[in-house]
Structure formats: structure tokens, C-alpha cells
Amino acid sequence: MMLISDRKEAVIKMMRMNKRVSVIQISKALNIPCQILFRLIDILKIENRIKRVGDLKSGTWEVIE
């Protein structure tokens, strides 16, 4: 089982590789349930490590260095 920090890094890596990647795509690739993934994304947003630019359908992920 992956640690939360490993999961967060894996999510960020996927967002860096494809800024238009969907939550469903990340969920399937990392084998993380969507509900848990949404919580991880919320944590990453609170930590100011990522942000969503645009809407959910056509927006992109921005990884903040």
C-alpha cells in the first residue's frame, strides 16, 4: 500500500506529464478510488502545490513549484 506522500507525488507527476489528465484517468492509473483521490487533490490544493485552471471539463492542472 502506498503512503499518502507517495500518492501525492504520483498524482503530481501525472499532472506534470499531462496537464489535462482527468481524475478518472489518475484513479485508474494509480489504482486509487476517486473518493480518496478527490481528498488528496483537496490536500494538494490546500498545500498550494496544485491548482485547477478553468472548469472541470476543459480546464487544466497547474503544478506549483
BARO-373120 format. One record per atom (N, C-alpha, C, CB): residue number from 1; z, y, x; atom name; residue in three letters. Coordinates in pm, 1 decimal, decimal comma, padded with zeros to 6 digits, always signed. Glycine has a CB too. Example, Ala and Ser with C-alpha at 12.3 -4.5 7.8 and 13.67 -1.06 7.14 Angstrom:
REM residues 2
(atom 1; (+00780,0; -00569,0; +01319,0); N; Ala),
(atom 1; (+00780,0; -00450,0; +01230,0); CA; Ala),
(atom 1; (+00780,0; -00330,0; +01320,0); C; Ala),
(atom 1; (+00904,6; -00447,3; +01130,8); CB; Ala),
(atom 2; (+00708,0; -00225,0; +01285,0); N; Ser),
(atom 2; (+00714,0; -00106,0; +01367,0); CA; Ser),
(atom 2; (+00787,0; +00003,0; +01290,0); C; Ser),
(atom 2; (+00572,5; -00059,8; +01408,4); CB; Ser),
REM end
This chain:
REM residues 65
(atom 1; (+00000,0; -00120,2; +00084,5); N; Met),
(atom 1; (+00000,0; +00000,0; +00000,0); CA; Met),
(atom 1; (+00000,0; +00125,5; +00088,2); C; Met),
(atom 1; (+00123,5; +00000,4; -00095,6); CB; Met),
(atom 2; (-00081,5; +00221,5; +00049,9); N; Met),
(atom 2; (-00093,9; +00345,2; +00128,2); CA; Met),
(atom 2; (+00023,9; +00437,9; +00102,9); C; Met),
(atom 2; (-00225,2; +00417,2; +00094,6); CB; Met),
(atom 3; (+00067,5; +00505,7; +00206,9); N; Leu),
(atom 3; (+00168,8; +00608,9; +00192,3); CA; Leu),
(atom 3; (+00106,0; +00730,4; +00125,0); C; Leu),
(atom 3; (+00230,2; +00646,9; +00329,8); CB; Leu),
(atom 4; (+00190,7; +00813,1; +00062,7); N; Ile),
(atom 4; (+00137,5; +00931,5; -00007,1); CA; Ile),
(atom 4; (+00063,9; +01023,2; +00091,0); C; Ile),
(atom 4; (+00252,1; +01009,4; -00077,5); CB; Ile),
(atom 5; (+00114,8; +01037,3; +00213,9); N; Ser),
(atom 5; (+00047,8; +01124,2; +00311,6); CA; Ser),
(atom 5; (-00089,7; +01067,0; +00349,5); C; Ser),
(atom 5; (+00135,9; +01141,1; +00438,5); CB; Ser),
(atom 6; (-00098,5; +00933,7; +00361,1); N; Asp),
(atom 6; (-00227,7; +00870,1; +00389,8); CA; Asp),
(atom 6; (-00324,8; +00891,1; +00274,3); C; Asp),
(atom 6; (-00209,3; +00719,3; +00416,6); CB; Asp),
(atom 7; (-00274,3; +00878,4; +00153,2); N; Arg),
(atom 7; (-00359,0; +00900,3; +00035,1); CA; Arg),
(atom 7; (-00410,6; +01042,6; +00031,2); C; Arg),
(atom 7; (-00281,6; +00869,4; -00093,6); CB; Arg),
(atom 8; (-00321,2; +01139,5; +00057,6); N; Lys),
(atom 8; (-00361,9; +01279,9; +00055,8); CA; Lys),
(atom 8; (-00470,0; +01305,5; +00160,3); C; Lys),
(atom 8; (-00240,8; +01371,6; +00080,7); CB; Lys),
(atom 9; (-00452,8; +01252,0; +00280,1); N; Glu),
(atom 9; (-00552,5; +01270,6; +00385,6); CA; Glu),
(atom 9; (-00685,1; +01205,9; +00347,3); C; Glu),
(atom 9; (-00501,6; +01212,4; +00518,2); CB; Glu),
(atom 10; (-00679,8; +01089,2; +00283,6); N; Ala),
(atom 10; (-00802,4; +01020,2; +00241,4); CA; Ala),
(atom 10; (-00876,2; +01101,5; +00135,2); C; Ala),
(atom 10; (-00769,4; +00879,4; +00187,1); CB; Ala),
(atom 11; (-00801,2; +01160,9; +00042,2); N; Val),
(atom 11; (-00861,3; +01244,7; -00062,8); CA; Val),
(atom 11; (-00928,2; +01366,1; +00002,3); C; Val),
(atom 11; (-00753,3; +01290,5; -00167,4); CB; Val),
(atom 12; (-00858,2; +01431,6; +00093,6); N; Ile),
(atom 12; (-00913,7; +01549,3; +00161,4); CA; Ile),
(atom 12; (-01039,0; +01511,5; +00239,4); C; Ile),
(atom 12; (-00809,0; +01612,3; +00256,0); CB; Ile),
(atom 13; (-01037,0; +01397,1; +00306,8); N; Lys),
(atom 13; (-01153,1; +01352,6; +00383,7); CA; Lys),
(atom 13; (-01274,9; +01335,2; +00292,9); C; Lys),
(atom 13; (-01121,8; +01220,6; +00456,6); CB; Lys),
(atom 14; (-01253,2; +01274,9; +00175,7); N; Met),
(atom 14; (-01364,2; +01256,3; +00081,2); CA; Met),
(atom 14; (-01416,7; +01390,4; +00032,2); C; Met),
(atom 14; (-01319,7; +01170,4; -00038,6); CB; Met),
(atom 15; (-01326,9; +01486,0; +00008,2); N; Met),
(atom 15; (-01367,2; +01618,2; -00039,3); CA; Met),
(atom 15; (-01443,3; +01694,6; +00069,1); C; Met),
(atom 15; (-01244,2; +01698,6; -00084,3); CB; Met),
(atom 16; (-01406,0; +01672,0; +00195,7); N; Arg),
(atom 16; (-01479,2; +01735,1; +00306,5); CA; Arg),
(atom 16; (-01620,5; +01678,2; +00317,3); C; Arg),
(atom 16; (-01403,7; +01715,0; +00439,9); CB; Arg),
(atom 17; (-01632,3; +01546,2; +00300,9); N; Met),
(atom 17; (-01761,3; +01479,4; +00312,6); CA; Met),
(atom 17; (-01855,3; +01516,8; +00198,2); C; Met),
(atom 17; (-01741,7; +01328,9; +00316,5); CB; Met),
(atom 18; (-01798,3; +01535,4; +00078,5); N; Asn),
(atom 18; (-01880,0; +01569,1; -00039,0); CA; Asn),
(atom 18; (-01799,4; +01663,4; -00127,8); C; Asn),
(atom 18; (-01922,9; +01439,9; -00118,4); CB; Asn),
(atom 19; (-01829,8; +01792,4; -00118,6); N; Lys),
(atom 19; (-01751,4; +01891,2; -00194,6); CA; Lys),
(atom 19; (-01771,7; +01879,5; -00345,6); C; Lys),
(atom 19; (-01788,0; +02031,7; -00149,8); CB; Lys),
(atom 20; (-01871,8; +01801,5; -00387,6); N; Arg),
(atom 20; (-01895,6; +01783,0; -00531,1); CA; Arg),
(atom 20; (-01844,8; +01647,4; -00582,3); C; Arg),
(atom 20; (-02044,6; +01796,3; -00560,6); CB; Arg),
(atom 21; (-01769,0; +01575,1; -00500,2); N; Val),
(atom 21; (-01720,0; +01442,3; -00537,7); CA; Val),
(atom 21; (-01630,1; +01453,5; -00661,6); C; Val),
(atom 21; (-01642,5; +01376,5; -00419,2); CB; Val),
(atom 22; (-01641,7; +01356,6; -00751,5); N; Ser),
(atom 22; (-01562,2; +01359,9; -00875,0); CA; Ser),
(atom 22; (-01431,1; +01283,0; -00856,4); C; Ser),
(atom 22; (-01643,0; +01300,4; -00993,5); CB; Ser),
(atom 23; (-01338,0; +01311,9; -00943,9); N; Val),
(atom 23; (-01209,4; +01241,6; -00942,0); CA; Val),
(atom 23; (-01232,8; +01091,9; -00963,6); C; Val),
(atom 23; (-01113,3; +01298,6; -01051,0); CB; Val),
(atom 24; (-01325,1; +01057,3; -01049,8); N; Ile),
(atom 24; (-01354,4; +00915,9; -01076,3); CA; Ile),
(atom 24; (-01409,8; +00848,4; -00950,7); C; Ile),
(atom 24; (-01455,0; +00902,2; -01193,4); CB; Ile),
(atom 25; (-01498,1; +00917,4; -00878,5); N; Gln),
(atom 25; (-01553,4; +00861,4; -00754,6); CA; Gln),
(atom 25; (-01444,3; +00840,1; -00649,7); C; Gln),
(atom 25; (-01662,8; +00953,6; -00698,4); CB; Gln),
(atom 26; (-01355,5; +00938,0; -00635,1); N; Ile),
(atom 26; (-01244,4; +00925,1; -00540,1); CA; Ile),
(atom 26; (-01154,4; +00810,0; -00581,8); C; Ile),
(atom 26; (-01163,0; +01056,8; -00531,3); CB; Ile),
(atom 27; (-01123,8; +00803,9; -00710,1); N; Ser),
(atom 27; (-01036,7; +00699,4; -00764,3); CA; Ser),
(atom 27; (-01090,1; +00560,7; -00731,9); C; Ser),
(atom 27; (-01021,9; +00715,4; -00915,6); CB; Ser),
(atom 28; (-01218,8; +00540,4; -00755,1); N; Lys),
(atom 28; (-01280,3; +00409,8; -00729,6); CA; Lys),
(atom 28; (-01285,2; +00378,1; -00580,7); C; Lys),
(atom 28; (-01421,2; +00405,5; -00788,0); CB; Lys),
(atom 29; (-01324,4; +00476,7; -00499,1); N; Ala),
(atom 29; (-01339,5; +00455,2; -00354,4); CA; Ala),
(atom 29; (-01206,6; +00423,0; -00287,1); C; Ala),
(atom 29; (-01401,3; +00578,5; -00289,2); CB; Ala),
(atom 30; (-01099,2; +00489,7; -00331,9); N; Leu),
(atom 30; (-00969,1; +00471,4; -00268,2); CA; Leu),
(atom 30; (-00878,8; +00374,8; -00344,2); C; Leu),
(atom 30; (-00900,0; +00604,5; -00254,5); CB; Leu),
(atom 31; (-00929,5; +00324,7; -00456,9); N; Asn),
(atom 31; (-00852,4; +00232,3; -00540,1); CA; Asn),
(atom 31; (-00718,1; +00293,0; -00582,9); C; Asn),
(atom 31; (-00828,7; +00101,1; -00464,5); CB; Asn),
(atom 32; (-00725,9; +00417,6; -00630,0); N; Ile),
(atom 32; (-00608,8; +00489,7; -00679,6); CA; Ile),
(atom 32; (-00633,2; +00519,7; -00827,4); C; Ile),
(atom 32; (-00582,5; +00622,4; -00597,2); CB; Ile),
(atom 33; (-00538,8; +00484,8; -00916,3); N; Pro),
(atom 33; (-00557,2; +00518,7; -01058,1); CA; Pro),
(atom 33; (-00574,9; +00669,7; -01077,0); C; Pro),
(atom 33; (-00437,1; +00468,7; -01141,2); CB; Pro),
(atom 34; (-00659,9; +00707,8; -01171,8); N; Cys),
(atom 34; (-00689,7; +00850,4; -01196,2); CA; Cys),
(atom 34; (-00563,0; +00932,0; -01221,2); C; Cys),
(atom 34; (-00784,1; +00864,9; -01315,9); CB; Cys),
(atom 35; (-00469,7; +00875,6; -01296,5); N; Gln),
(atom 35; (-00347,0; +00948,2; -01329,1); CA; Gln),
(atom 35; (-00270,2; +00985,5; -01201,3); C; Gln),
(atom 35; (-00257,7; +00863,3; -01422,6); CB; Gln),
(atom 36; (-00260,5; +00893,1; -01107,6); N; Ile),
(atom 36; (-00192,3; +00919,3; -00981,0); CA; Ile),
(atom 36; (-00274,5; +01017,1; -00897,2); C; Ile),
(atom 36; (-00168,5; +00787,1; -00902,9); CB; Ile),
(atom 37; (-00405,4; +01002,3; -00899,7); N; Leu),
(atom 37; (-00492,8; +01091,1; -00824,2); CA; Leu),
(atom 37; (-00480,1; +01235,5; -00872,5); C; Leu),
(atom 37; (-00637,7; +01044,4; -00835,4); CB; Leu),
(atom 38; (-00470,5; +01256,0; -01002,9); N; Phe),
(atom 38; (-00452,6; +01392,1; -01055,6); CA; Phe),
(atom 38; (-00322,1; +01452,7; -01003,4); C; Phe),
(atom 38; (-00453,2; +01391,1; -01210,9); CB; Phe),
(atom 39; (-00215,7; +01370,3; -00994,3); N; Arg),
(atom 39; (-00089,1; +01419,2; -00939,5); CA; Arg),
(atom 39; (-00104,4; +01456,8; -00792,1); C; Arg),
(atom 39; (+00021,0; +01313,2; -00956,1); CB; Arg),
(atom 40; (-00175,6; +01371,2; -00716,4); N; Leu),
(atom 40; (-00199,8; +01400,3; -00574,5); CA; Leu),
(atom 40; (-00277,6; +01530,5; -00557,5); C; Leu),
(atom 40; (-00276,3; +01284,5; -00508,4); CB; Leu),
(atom 41; (-00378,7; +01549,6; -00640,8); N; Ile),
(atom 41; (-00459,0; +01672,2; -00635,0); CA; Ile),
(atom 41; (-00372,6; +01794,0; -00667,6); C; Ile),
(atom 41; (-00578,9; +01663,5; -00732,8); CB; Ile),
(atom 42; (-00285,1; +01780,7; -00767,7); N; Asp),
(atom 42; (-00194,0; +01890,7; -00801,6); CA; Asp),
(atom 42; (-00104,0; +01924,6; -00682,7); C; Asp),
(atom 42; (-00107,9; +01853,9; -00924,8); CB; Asp),
(atom 43; (-00053,3; +01821,5; -00613,6); N; Ile),
(atom 43; (+00031,9; +01843,1; -00496,6); CA; Ile),
(atom 43; (-00047,0; +01914,4; -00387,4); C; Ile),
(atom 43; (+00088,1; +01708,7; -00443,9); CB; Ile),
(atom 44; (-00169,8; +01868,9; -00363,8); N; Leu),
(atom 44; (-00253,6; +01932,2; -00260,8); CA; Leu),
(atom 44; (-00283,3; +02078,5; -00294,8); C; Leu),
(atom 44; (-00385,5; +01854,5; -00244,4); CB; Leu),
(atom 45; (-00301,4; +02107,4; -00423,7); N; Lys),
(atom 45; (-00323,7; +02246,4; -00465,1); CA; Lys),
(atom 45; (-00198,3; +02330,3; -00441,6); C; Lys),
(atom 45; (-00364,8; +02252,8; -00613,9); CB; Lys),
(atom 46; (-00081,3; +02275,5; -00477,0); N; Ile),
(atom 46; (+00046,2; +02346,4; -00457,0); CA; Ile),
(atom 46; (+00069,6; +02371,3; -00308,2); C; Ile),
(atom 46; (+00164,5; +02265,4; -00517,2); CB; Ile),
(atom 47; (+00034,2; +02273,1; -00224,5); N; Glu),
(atom 47; (+00048,6; +02286,8; -00079,1); CA; Glu),
(atom 47; (-00059,0; +02378,3; -00019,5); C; Glu),
(atom 47; (+00042,1; +02149,0; -00012,5); CB; Glu),
(atom 48; (-00147,5; +02428,6; -00104,4); N; Asn),
(atom 48; (-00256,0; +02518,6; -00063,0); CA; Asn),
(atom 48; (-00349,2; +02452,2; +00038,9); C; Asn),
(atom 48; (-00197,8; +02647,5; -00003,7); CB; Asn),
(atom 49; (-00378,3; +02323,0; +00018,8); N; Arg),
(atom 49; (-00467,8; +02250,0; +00108,3); CA; Arg),
(atom 49; (-00607,7; +02235,5; +00049,0); C; Arg),
(atom 49; (-00410,2; +02112,6; +00139,1); CB; Arg),
(atom 50; (-00616,6; +02243,1; -00085,2); N; Ile),
(atom 50; (-00746,6; +02237,2; -00152,4); CA; Ile),
(atom 50; (-00746,0; +02335,1; -00269,4); C; Ile),
(atom 50; (-00778,3; +02092,1; -00201,3); CB; Ile),
(atom 51; (-00866,6; +02368,9; -00314,4); N; Lys),
(atom 51; (-00877,4; +02442,1; -00440,6); CA; Lys),
(atom 51; (-01010,1; +02406,8; -00505,1); C; Lys),
(atom 51; (-00865,2; +02596,2; -00418,7); CB; Lys),
(atom 52; (-01015,2; +02423,5; -00633,5); N; Arg),
(atom 52; (-01135,5; +02395,9; -00711,2); CA; Arg),
(atom 52; (-01208,1; +02527,1; -00732,6); C; Arg),
(atom 52; (-01101,7; +02327,1; -00847,5); CB; Arg),
(atom 53; (-01335,2; +02529,4; -00697,2); N; Val),
(atom 53; (-01418,0; +02648,4; -00716,8); CA; Val),
(atom 53; (-01514,9; +02616,4; -00829,9); C; Val),
(atom 53; (-01494,7; +02689,9; -00584,2); CB; Val),
(atom 54; (-01505,7; +02691,7; -00938,5); N; Gly),
(atom 54; (-01590,4; +02664,9; -01054,5); CA; Gly),
(atom 54; (-01520,9; +02571,1; -01151,5); C; Gly),
(atom 54; (-01724,4; +02605,4; -01010,7); CB; Gly),
(atom 55; (-01596,5; +02524,9; -01250,6); N; Asp),
(atom 55; (-01536,3; +02440,9; -01353,8); CA; Asp),
(atom 55; (-01536,1; +02293,4; -01311,8); C; Asp),
(atom 55; (-01611,4; +02458,0; -01486,6); CB; Asp),
(atom 56; (-01476,7; +02210,1; -01396,1); N; Leu),
(atom 56; (-01463,3; +02068,1; -01364,4); CA; Leu),
(atom 56; (-01597,4; +01997,3; -01355,9); C; Leu),
(atom 56; (-01377,3; +02000,3; -01467,5); CB; Leu),
(atom 57; (-01692,8; +02037,1; -01439,2); N; Lys),
(atom 57; (-01823,3; +01969,9; -01441,4); CA; Lys),
(atom 57; (-01910,0; +02006,2; -01322,1); C; Lys),
(atom 57; (-01896,9; +02003,9; -01568,6); CB; Lys),
(atom 58; (-01927,9; +02136,0; -01299,0); N; Ser),
(atom 58; (-02024,7; +02178,7; -01198,0); CA; Ser),
(atom 58; (-01960,5; +02244,4; -01076,0); C; Ser),
(atom 58; (-02122,6; +02274,0; -01259,7); CB; Ser),
(atom 59; (-01828,1; +02244,8; -01070,5); N; Gly),
(atom 59; (-01759,0; +02309,3; -00959,8); CA; Gly),
(atom 59; (-01757,0; +02223,8; -00834,5); C; Gly),
(atom 59; (-01618,5; +02343,1; -01000,0); CB; Gly),
(atom 60; (-01697,4; +02279,3; -00729,4); N; Thr),
(atom 60; (-01687,2; +02209,1; -00601,9); CA; Thr),
(atom 60; (-01542,9; +02217,1; -00550,8); C; Thr),
(atom 60; (-01786,3; +02269,0; -00497,5); CB; Thr),
(atom 61; (-01511,0; +02128,1; -00458,7); N; Trp),
(atom 61; (-01380,5; +02128,9; -00393,3); CA; Trp),
(atom 61; (-01391,3; +02210,8; -00265,6); C; Trp),
(atom 61; (-01331,3; +01983,8; -00362,7); CB; Trp),
(atom 62; (-01291,0; +02291,2; -00240,3); N; Glu),
(atom 62; (-01284,3; +02364,1; -00114,4); CA; Glu),
(atom 62; (-01158,9; +02318,5; -00041,5); C; Glu),
(atom 62; (-01283,9; +02519,2; -00137,4); CB; Glu),
(atom 63; (-01177,7; +02265,8; +00080,2); N; Val),
(atom 63; (-01065,0; +02222,9; +00163,0); CA; Val),
(atom 63; (-01024,0; +02342,5; +00247,1); C; Val),
(atom 63; (-01101,8; +02098,5; +00253,4); CB; Val),
(atom 64; (-00896,9; +02378,7; +00237,8); N; Ile),
(atom 64; (-00844,4; +02494,4; +00309,0); CA; Ile),
(atom 64; (-00783,8; +02444,4; +00440,3); C; Ile),
(atom 64; (-00738,1; +02572,0; +00222,3); CB; Ile),
(atom 65; (-00833,6; +02497,1; +00550,2); N; Glu),
(atom 65; (-00787,6; +02452,0; +00683,2); CA; Glu),
(atom 65; (-00655,9; +02515,6; +00719,7); C; Glu),
(atom 65; (-00891,4; +02484,3; +00790,6); CB; Glu),
REM end
